[in-house]
Amino acid sequence: MMRDLSIHHLQAMLPMLARLGRFDEVDQAWFYQIVMDMEKMLADRELLVAARHAKHAECQRKHTMGEQLKGLMEKSVASCES
C-alpha cells in the first residue's frame, strides 16, 4: 500500500511542477511514463506474489493428501497384519 501512496504522490506533483513553469509537455510525458511504468511493475509484482501463494497452497494440499494416504496405507497394513 505504501507503494501505491508513492505513485499517488507522484501523480499529485505533476500539476504543481507544471505551475512552476519549468515542466513542459515533454517533461510531462516523461513523468507520466515513469508513473505508468511504476504502476505496471507493481501490478506484475502483485501477480507474481499471487502465483507464489497459489503454488504454496497447492504444495500444502498435496502434502496433506500425501499424509492422509500414508495414514490410510498404515491402517490397511495394520488391519492386514492383525
NUZAKE-127298 format. One line per field, with one value per residue (C-alpha): residue number from 1; residue in three letters; x, y, z. Coordinates in nm, 3 decimals, padded with zeros to 5 digits. Layout:
resi <- c(NUM:...)
resn <- c(ALA:...)
px <- c(X:...)
py <- c(Y:...)
pz <- c(Z:...)
END
This chain:
resi <- c(1:2:3:4:5:6:7:8:9:10:11:12:13:14:15:16:17:18:19:20:21:22:23:24:25:26:27:28:29:30:31:32:33:34:35:36:37:38:39:40:41:42:43:44:45:46:47:48:49:50:51:52:53:54:55:56:57:58:59:60:61:62:63:64:65:66:67:68:69:70:71:72:73:74:75:76:77:78:79:80:81:82)
resn <- c(MET:MET:ARG:ASP:LEU:SER:ILE:HIS:HIS:LEU:GLN:ALA:MET:LEU:PRO:MET:LEU:ALA:ARG:LEU:GLY:ARG:PHE:ASP:GLU:VAL:ASP:GLN:ALA:TRP:PHE:TYR:GLN:ILE:VAL:MET:ASP:MET:GLU:LYS:MET:LEU:ALA:ASP:ARG:GLU:LEU:LEU:VAL:ALA:ALA:ARG:HIS:ALA:LYS:HIS:ALA:GLU:CYS:GLN:ARG:LYS:HIS:THR:MET:GLY:GLU:GLN:LEU:LYS:GLY:LEU:MET:GLU:LYS:SER:VAL:ALA:SER:CYS:GLU:SER)
px <- c(00.000:00.291:00.399:00.051:00.079:00.411:00.252:-00.036:00.211:00.398:00.076:-00.025:00.309:00.254:00.021:00.247:00.552:00.364:00.272:00.641:00.678:00.976:00.780:00.695:00.495:00.799:00.871:00.506:00.509:00.831:00.686:00.363:00.567:00.759:00.434:00.282:00.597:00.585:00.218:00.294:00.582:00.357:00.084:00.341:00.471:00.118:00.062:00.390:00.301:-00.045:00.113:00.354:00.068:-00.128:00.174:00.232:-00.134:-00.113:00.201:00.031:-00.273:-00.055:00.138:-00.187:-00.318:00.012:-00.012:-00.372:-00.276:00.014:-00.225:-00.469:-00.192:-00.064:-00.418:-00.456:-00.127:-00.215:-00.555:-00.394:-00.137:-00.399)
py <- c(00.000:00.233:00.197:00.295:00.602:00.691:00.671:00.885:01.146:01.141:01.195:01.475:01.650:01.690:01.995:02.161:02.110:02.242:02.559:02.625:02.683:02.456:02.149:02.139:01.879:01.659:01.654:01.576:01.284:01.153:01.190:01.008:00.728:00.681:00.667:00.418:00.202:00.202:00.101:-00.184:-00.307:-00.308:-00.497:-00.751:-00.795:-00.849:-01.118:-01.284:-01.285:-01.427:-01.703:-01.789:-01.806:-02.034:-02.261:-02.276:-02.363:-02.639:-02.781:-02.778:-02.953:-03.224:-03.269:-03.308:-03.559:-03.749:-03.758:-03.881:-04.152:-04.257:-04.286:-04.494:-04.725:-04.773:-04.858:-05.100:-05.273:-05.288:-05.443:-05.700:-05.796:-05.850)
pz <- c(00.000:00.065:-00.296:-00.414:-00.195:-00.365:-00.709:-00.586:-00.462:-00.793:-00.984:-00.748:-00.804:-01.177:-01.164:-00.907:-01.128:-01.429:-01.237:-01.171:-01.544:-01.580:-01.673:-02.042:-02.238:-02.297:-01.924:-01.854:-02.100:-01.946:-01.596:-01.690:-01.848:-01.523:-01.324:-01.569:-01.557:-01.178:-01.181:-01.423:-01.208:-00.902:-01.089:-01.214:-00.861:-00.729:-00.993:-00.900:-00.531:-00.608:-00.819:-00.537:-00.288:-00.522:-00.571:-00.196:-00.134:-00.397:-00.235:00.105:-00.041:-00.199:00.126:00.321:00.068:00.093:00.471:00.451:00.202:00.423:00.720:00.518:00.397:00.753:00.871:00.581:00.658:01.029:00.953:00.722:00.986:01.256)
END
